[in-house]
Amino acid sequence: MTSSLLRPRGRTRTGTTGAPGGAVAEGSTAPTRILDWRDPLVAALVRELGAGAAGAAGASGSADAVGSADPARQIEFLHRAHTWISGAVRPVYSVQDERPVSEVLRRGRGSCSQRLAVLEAVARAYGVPTRVRGLLVDGSFWYPRFPRLRRIVPDQVLLAWPEFRLASPAVASGAAASWLTVSELLGGLRPVAAEQGGGFTNAGPETLFEALSRTAIDWDAAPAVCPSTGPGAGPGAGAGAGAACDLSAYVLTDLGHYASRDELFARHGQTLCGLARLMAEPVLGRRGAA
């Protein structure tokens, strides 16, 4: 049994197509309050990851700079960034989704949402536009993580799922490049991901963020569910299930696309209300995946 008592009040979370108001969410390379890539700590990380000339172009804050970038270099850079974040930012269950990326890096720990935000921030700093798709996910998805605390797991979790627009020949001709989800970017563009395979277990130390490098997380394909995430699934379940992992059965509502996670949270709030976040963060913000 999940709980609706911890949800923000006064928020209407209804499905939509495209962006709110029917517009197209174009995304951006600009810094935001959450994606504060101009902070010295974030900028230093981009340099450490080897941004080079392409990163210098993106550092101007102009989305036009991506037109001259090499998509292969962009992909390699973002894969390096994902690997670095996986190793350097310890996974915890923090409930402060609006925490700036610079603060996540200073703490050296973060939730899946916060670690995805780090990836978005360095992508923008490198000149790769990003946006997010808002998804309301059934709280039961997190039952394997909190087997003894199911009664206080929120009934719906707000997920900001990033998308990236890489440079392509189409950009030079005046047409917009297509958007790639974070799963397509990390799990679908390199043969090594398919070779590693295996479904997401949703148990043990691996989080969604780590699984992205080897598993195609899919929130749309129906009706099957990744076999390792069903009720009663334990560690190791789903091994050898293939490279794709269908989690569409857990999606309650598609909230559409937003130019940034800042816009998504401003419109729909975070998963937990302010009081619940205040009480839960000191504990969950340090609790690692187990």
The 8 nearest C-alpha neighbors of each residue, nearest first, counted from 0:
[[1, 150, 149, 2, 139, 152, 154, 151],
 [2, 0, 154, 152, 150, 153, 149, 151],
 [1, 3, 153, 154, 151, 4, 152, 150],
 [2, 4, 154, 5, 6, 153, 1, 155],
 [5, 3, 2, 6, 153, 7, 151, 154],
 [6, 4, 271, 3, 272, 275, 153, 7],
 [5, 7, 271, 272, 3, 4, 8, 270],
 [8, 6, 272, 271, 10, 5, 9, 268],
 [9, 7, 10, 6, 272, 11, 5, 4],
 [8, 10, 11, 7, 267, 6, 268, 12],
 [11, 9, 8, 267, 12, 7, 268, 266],
 [12, 10, 13, 9, 267, 8, 266, 268],
 [11, 13, 10, 267, 14, 254, 252, 135],
 [14, 12, 11, 254, 15, 252, 253, 267],
 [13, 15, 254, 253, 252, 12, 255, 16],
 [14, 16, 254, 255, 253, 13, 17, 19],
 [17, 15, 255, 18, 21, 14, 254, 19],
 [16, 18, 255, 256, 23, 21, 22, 15],
 [17, 19, 256, 22, 23, 24, 255, 21],
 [20, 18, 21, 22, 17, 15, 255, 256],
 [19, 21, 22, 18, 17, 15, 23, 16],
 [20, 22, 19, 18, 17, 23, 16, 15],
 [23, 21, 18, 20, 24, 19, 17, 25],
 [22, 24, 18, 17, 25, 21, 256, 19],
 [25, 23, 258, 257, 18, 26, 256, 22],
 [26, 24, 23, 258, 27, 130, 257, 129],
 [25, 27, 258, 130, 129, 24, 128, 259],
 [28, 26, 128, 29, 129, 62, 258, 25],
 [27, 29, 123, 128, 62, 60, 126, 127],
 [28, 30, 60, 27, 31, 123, 61, 62],
 [31, 29, 35, 34, 36, 28, 37, 32],
 [32, 30, 34, 33, 35, 29, 261, 259],
 [31, 33, 35, 34, 99, 30, 261, 97],
 [34, 32, 99, 31, 35, 100, 97, 98],
 [35, 33, 120, 31, 30, 36, 100, 32],
 [36, 34, 30, 31, 37, 33, 32, 38],
 [35, 37, 41, 38, 120, 34, 30, 124],
 [36, 38, 35, 42, 39, 41, 30, 124],
 [37, 39, 36, 41, 40, 35, 42, 101],
 [40, 38, 42, 41, 43, 37, 36, 101],
 [39, 41, 43, 42, 38, 101, 44, 104],
 [42, 40, 44, 36, 43, 38, 39, 101],
 [41, 43, 39, 45, 44, 40, 37, 36],
 [44, 42, 46, 40, 41, 45, 39, 47],
 [45, 43, 47, 41, 46, 42, 48, 40],
 [46, 44, 42, 48, 47, 43, 50, 121],
 [45, 47, 43, 49, 44, 48, 50, 42],
 [48, 46, 44, 49, 45, 43, 50, 42],
 [49, 47, 45, 46, 50, 44, 80, 79],
 [48, 50, 46, 47, 51, 45, 76, 54],
 [49, 51, 54, 46, 45, 48, 53, 125],
 [52, 50, 54, 49, 53, 55, 46, 48],
 [51, 53, 55, 54, 56, 50, 68, 57],
 [54, 52, 56, 55, 51, 68, 50, 125],
 [53, 55, 125, 50, 57, 56, 52, 51],
 [54, 56, 58, 52, 53, 57, 51, 59],
 [57, 55, 53, 54, 64, 58, 59, 52],
 [126, 56, 58, 125, 54, 59, 55, 124],
 [57, 59, 55, 60, 124, 56, 54, 125],
 [58, 60, 57, 61, 56, 55, 64, 126],
 [59, 61, 29, 58, 57, 28, 62, 124],
 [62, 60, 63, 59, 64, 28, 57, 29],
 [61, 63, 64, 28, 65, 27, 126, 128],
 [62, 64, 61, 65, 66, 67, 126, 57],
 [65, 63, 62, 66, 56, 57, 61, 67],
 [64, 66, 126, 68, 63, 67, 166, 62],
 [65, 67, 64, 166, 68, 63, 170, 171],
 [66, 68, 65, 64, 69, 166, 53, 171],
 [69, 67, 65, 66, 53, 166, 70, 64],
 [68, 70, 72, 71, 73, 166, 67, 167],
 [71, 69, 73, 166, 72, 165, 74, 68],
 [72, 70, 74, 73, 69, 75, 76, 68],
 [73, 71, 75, 69, 70, 74, 76, 68],
 [72, 74, 70, 76, 71, 75, 77, 69],
 [75, 73, 71, 77, 72, 76, 70, 78],
 [74, 76, 72, 78, 73, 77, 79, 71],
 [75, 77, 73, 79, 74, 78, 72, 80],
 [78, 76, 80, 74, 79, 75, 81, 73],
 [77, 79, 81, 75, 80, 76, 74, 82],
 [80, 78, 76, 82, 77, 81, 83, 75],
 [79, 81, 77, 83, 78, 82, 84, 76],
 [82, 80, 78, 84, 83, 79, 85, 77],
 [81, 83, 79, 85, 80, 84, 78, 86],
 [82, 84, 80, 86, 81, 85, 87, 79],
 [85, 83, 87, 81, 88, 86, 82, 80],
 [86, 84, 82, 83, 87, 81, 88, 209],
 [85, 87, 83, 84, 88, 82, 89, 81],
 [86, 88, 84, 83, 85, 89, 107, 108],
 [89, 87, 108, 107, 84, 86, 85, 109],
 [88, 90, 108, 107, 109, 87, 91, 86],
 [91, 89, 109, 110, 287, 108, 288, 88],
 [92, 90, 287, 110, 286, 109, 93, 285],
 [93, 91, 283, 110, 284, 286, 94, 287],
 [92, 94, 284, 110, 283, 95, 91, 280],
 [93, 95, 96, 280, 276, 92, 284, 283],
 [96, 94, 97, 98, 93, 276, 280, 269],
 [95, 97, 98, 94, 113, 112, 269, 93],
 [98, 96, 95, 33, 99, 261, 264, 269],
 [97, 99, 96, 95, 33, 100, 102, 103],
 [100, 98, 33, 102, 101, 97, 34, 32],
 [99, 101, 103, 102, 117, 34, 33, 35],
 [100, 102, 104, 99, 103, 41, 40, 105],
 [101, 103, 105, 104, 100, 99, 106, 98],
 [104, 102, 100, 106, 101, 105, 109, 107],
 [103, 105, 107, 101, 102, 106, 100, 88],
 [104, 106, 102, 103, 107, 101, 40, 108],
 [107, 105, 103, 104, 108, 102, 109, 88],
 [106, 108, 88, 104, 105, 103, 89, 87],
 [109, 107, 89, 88, 106, 90, 103, 91],
 [110, 108, 90, 113, 91, 114, 103, 93],
 [109, 111, 91, 113, 92, 93, 112, 90],
 [112, 110, 114, 113, 208, 115, 109, 207],
 [111, 113, 115, 110, 114, 116, 96, 159],
 [114, 112, 116, 110, 109, 115, 111, 96],
 [113, 115, 117, 111, 116, 112, 109, 110],
 [116, 114, 118, 112, 117, 113, 111, 119],
 [115, 117, 113, 119, 114, 118, 120, 112],
 [118, 116, 114, 120, 115, 119, 100, 121],
 [117, 119, 115, 116, 121, 120, 122, 114],
 [120, 118, 116, 122, 117, 121, 123, 115],
 [121, 119, 34, 117, 123, 122, 36, 118],
 [120, 122, 124, 123, 118, 119, 45, 125],
 [123, 121, 119, 125, 127, 120, 124, 118],
 [124, 122, 28, 127, 126, 120, 125, 121],
 [123, 125, 121, 58, 122, 126, 57, 36],
 [126, 124, 54, 57, 122, 123, 127, 121],
 [57, 125, 127, 123, 65, 124, 28, 64],
 [126, 128, 123, 122, 125, 165, 65, 164],
 [129, 127, 27, 28, 164, 123, 26, 163],
 [130, 128, 163, 26, 162, 27, 119, 164],
 [129, 131, 26, 258, 259, 162, 161, 257],
 [132, 130, 161, 160, 257, 159, 256, 162],
 [131, 133, 256, 160, 255, 159, 257, 161],
 [132, 134, 254, 159, 255, 158, 256, 253],
 [135, 133, 253, 158, 254, 157, 252, 136],
 [134, 136, 157, 252, 251, 156, 155, 250],
 [135, 137, 250, 156, 155, 249, 251, 134],
 [138, 136, 155, 249, 139, 140, 154, 251],
 [137, 139, 154, 155, 140, 153, 141, 156],
 [138, 140, 142, 141, 137, 1, 154, 152],
 [139, 141, 138, 142, 137, 249, 228, 143],
 [142, 140, 139, 144, 143, 138, 145, 152],
 [141, 143, 139, 145, 144, 146, 140, 149],
 [144, 142, 146, 141, 145, 202, 201, 232],
 [145, 143, 141, 142, 146, 202, 201, 288],
 [144, 146, 142, 148, 147, 143, 149, 141],
 [147, 145, 142, 143, 148, 149, 144, 141],
 [148, 146, 145, 149, 150, 142, 144, 143],
 [149, 147, 145, 150, 146, 151, 152, 142],
 [148, 150, 152, 151, 147, 146, 1, 142],
 [151, 149, 1, 0, 148, 152, 2, 147],
 [150, 152, 149, 2, 148, 153, 1, 5],
 [151, 153, 149, 1, 150, 2, 138, 154],
 [154, 152, 2, 155, 1, 138, 3, 151],
 [153, 155, 1, 138, 2, 3, 137, 152],
 [156, 154, 137, 138, 153, 136, 135, 157],
 [155, 157, 136, 270, 135, 138, 158, 137],
 [158, 156, 135, 270, 134, 136, 269, 155],
 [157, 159, 134, 133, 160, 135, 156, 136],
 [160, 158, 133, 131, 132, 260, 161, 134],
 [159, 161, 132, 131, 158, 133, 162, 181],
 [162, 160, 131, 181, 130, 180, 159, 132],
 [161, 163, 180, 179, 130, 181, 129, 131],
 [164, 162, 129, 179, 178, 128, 165, 180],
 [165, 163, 178, 128, 177, 127, 179, 176],
 [166, 164, 70, 127, 163, 167, 176, 73],
 [165, 167, 70, 66, 65, 68, 69, 170],
 [166, 168, 169, 170, 176, 165, 70, 171],
 [167, 169, 170, 171, 172, 166, 176, 66],
 [170, 168, 172, 167, 174, 171, 176, 175],
 [171, 169, 174, 173, 168, 172, 175, 167],
 [170, 172, 173, 169, 168, 66, 174, 167],
 [173, 171, 169, 170, 174, 168, 175, 167],
 [172, 174, 170, 171, 175, 169, 176, 168],
 [175, 173, 170, 169, 172, 176, 171, 168],
 [174, 176, 170, 177, 169, 173, 172, 167],
 [177, 175, 170, 169, 167, 164, 174, 178],
 [176, 178, 164, 175, 179, 165, 163, 167],
 [177, 179, 164, 163, 162, 176, 180, 165],
 [180, 178, 163, 162, 183, 184, 164, 181],
 [179, 181, 162, 183, 182, 161, 184, 163],
 [180, 182, 184, 183, 162, 161, 185, 179],
 [181, 183, 186, 180, 185, 184, 215, 211],
 [184, 182, 187, 180, 186, 181, 185, 179],
 [183, 185, 181, 182, 188, 187, 186, 179],
 [186, 184, 212, 182, 183, 187, 211, 181],
 [187, 185, 212, 215, 182, 192, 213, 183],
 [186, 188, 183, 189, 184, 185, 215, 182],
 [189, 187, 184, 186, 183, 185, 190, 192],
 [188, 190, 191, 192, 187, 186, 185, 193],
 [191, 189, 192, 193, 194, 188, 187, 186],
 [192, 190, 194, 189, 193, 195, 213, 186],
 [193, 191, 213, 195, 186, 190, 194, 189],
 [194, 192, 196, 190, 195, 191, 242, 213],
 [193, 195, 191, 192, 196, 190, 242, 213],
 [196, 194, 192, 193, 213, 191, 197, 242],
 [197, 195, 242, 193, 241, 194, 213, 214],
 [196, 198, 239, 241, 238, 240, 242, 237],
 [199, 197, 237, 240, 244, 238, 241, 200],
 [198, 200, 201, 210, 227, 244, 197, 214],
 [199, 201, 227, 202, 236, 198, 237, 235],
 [202, 200, 199, 228, 143, 206, 227, 203],
 [203, 201, 234, 200, 143, 233, 144, 204],
 [202, 204, 289, 205, 234, 288, 201, 200],
 [203, 205, 289, 288, 206, 202, 287, 90],
 [206, 204, 203, 209, 210, 202, 207, 201],
 [207, 205, 208, 209, 210, 204, 201, 111],
 [208, 206, 210, 209, 211, 111, 205, 199],
 [207, 209, 206, 210, 211, 111, 115, 114],
 [210, 208, 206, 211, 207, 205, 212, 85],
 [211, 209, 207, 212, 208, 214, 213, 199],
 [210, 212, 214, 209, 213, 208, 186, 182],
 [211, 213, 186, 185, 210, 192, 214, 209],
 [212, 214, 192, 186, 211, 210, 196, 195],
 [215, 213, 242, 211, 186, 210, 243, 216],
 [214, 216, 243, 186, 182, 244, 242, 217],
 [217, 215, 244, 182, 214, 245, 243, 218],
 [216, 218, 245, 219, 246, 244, 215, 220],
 [217, 219, 247, 246, 245, 220, 216, 250],
 [220, 218, 247, 217, 221, 245, 246, 250],
 [221, 219, 247, 245, 218, 217, 222, 223],
 [222, 220, 223, 247, 219, 248, 245, 224],
 [221, 223, 220, 224, 248, 247, 245, 219],
 [224, 222, 221, 245, 225, 248, 220, 247],
 [225, 223, 245, 246, 226, 248, 222, 247],
 [224, 226, 244, 245, 227, 228, 246, 198],
 [227, 225, 237, 228, 224, 229, 236, 198],
 [226, 228, 237, 236, 200, 225, 232, 229],
 [229, 227, 226, 201, 232, 225, 200, 230],
 [228, 230, 232, 227, 226, 231, 224, 225],
 [231, 229, 232, 228, 143, 142, 139, 140],
 [230, 232, 233, 229, 143, 228, 227, 142],
 [233, 231, 230, 229, 227, 228, 236, 234],
 [232, 234, 236, 231, 202, 235, 227, 143],
 [235, 233, 202, 236, 203, 200, 232, 201],
 [234, 236, 238, 200, 233, 237, 202, 227],
 [237, 235, 227, 234, 238, 233, 200, 232],
 [236, 238, 227, 240, 198, 226, 200, 239],
 [239, 237, 197, 240, 236, 198, 235, 200],
 [238, 240, 197, 241, 237, 198, 196, 242],
 [239, 241, 197, 237, 198, 238, 242, 226],
 [242, 240, 197, 196, 239, 243, 198, 244],
 [241, 243, 196, 214, 197, 193, 215, 198],
 [244, 242, 215, 241, 214, 216, 245, 198],
 [243, 245, 225, 216, 198, 215, 217, 246],
 [246, 244, 217, 225, 224, 247, 220, 218],
 [247, 245, 218, 224, 248, 217, 249, 225],
 [246, 248, 218, 219, 249, 250, 245, 220],
 [249, 247, 246, 250, 224, 222, 221, 223],
 [248, 250, 137, 247, 136, 246, 251, 140],
 [251, 249, 136, 247, 248, 252, 135, 137],
 [250, 252, 135, 136, 137, 249, 253, 134],
 [253, 251, 135, 14, 250, 134, 254, 13],
 [252, 254, 134, 14, 255, 133, 135, 15],
 [255, 253, 14, 133, 15, 134, 252, 13],
 [256, 254, 17, 16, 15, 18, 132, 253],
 [255, 257, 132, 18, 17, 131, 24, 133],
 [258, 256, 259, 24, 131, 18, 130, 263],
 [257, 259, 26, 130, 24, 25, 131, 27],
 [260, 258, 130, 261, 257, 262, 131, 26],
 [259, 261, 263, 262, 131, 264, 159, 257],
 [260, 262, 259, 264, 263, 265, 33, 31],
 [263, 261, 265, 260, 259, 264, 266, 257],
 [262, 264, 260, 266, 265, 261, 257, 267],
 [265, 263, 268, 267, 266, 261, 262, 269],
 [266, 264, 262, 263, 268, 267, 261, 260],
 [265, 267, 264, 263, 268, 262, 10, 261],
 [268, 266, 264, 265, 263, 10, 12, 269],
 [269, 267, 264, 265, 266, 7, 270, 10],
 [268, 270, 271, 264, 157, 96, 267, 272],
 [269, 271, 157, 156, 6, 268, 272, 7],
 [272, 270, 6, 5, 269, 275, 7, 276],
 [271, 273, 7, 6, 275, 274, 5, 276],
 [272, 274, 276, 275, 277, 271, 7, 269],
 [275, 273, 277, 276, 272, 278, 271, 5],
 [276, 274, 278, 272, 277, 273, 271, 279],
 [277, 275, 279, 273, 274, 278, 280, 271],
 [276, 278, 274, 275, 279, 280, 273, 281],
 [277, 279, 275, 276, 280, 274, 281, 282],
 [280, 278, 276, 282, 277, 281, 283, 275],
 [279, 281, 284, 283, 282, 276, 277, 93],
 [282, 280, 284, 279, 283, 278, 285, 277],
 [283, 281, 280, 284, 279, 285, 286, 278],
 [284, 282, 286, 92, 280, 285, 93, 279],
 [283, 285, 93, 280, 92, 282, 281, 286],
 [286, 284, 283, 282, 91, 287, 281, 92],
 [287, 285, 283, 91, 284, 92, 282, 288],
 [286, 288, 91, 90, 289, 285, 92, 89],
 [289, 287, 204, 91, 90, 203, 286, 205],
 [288, 204, 203, 287, 202, 144, 205, 286]]
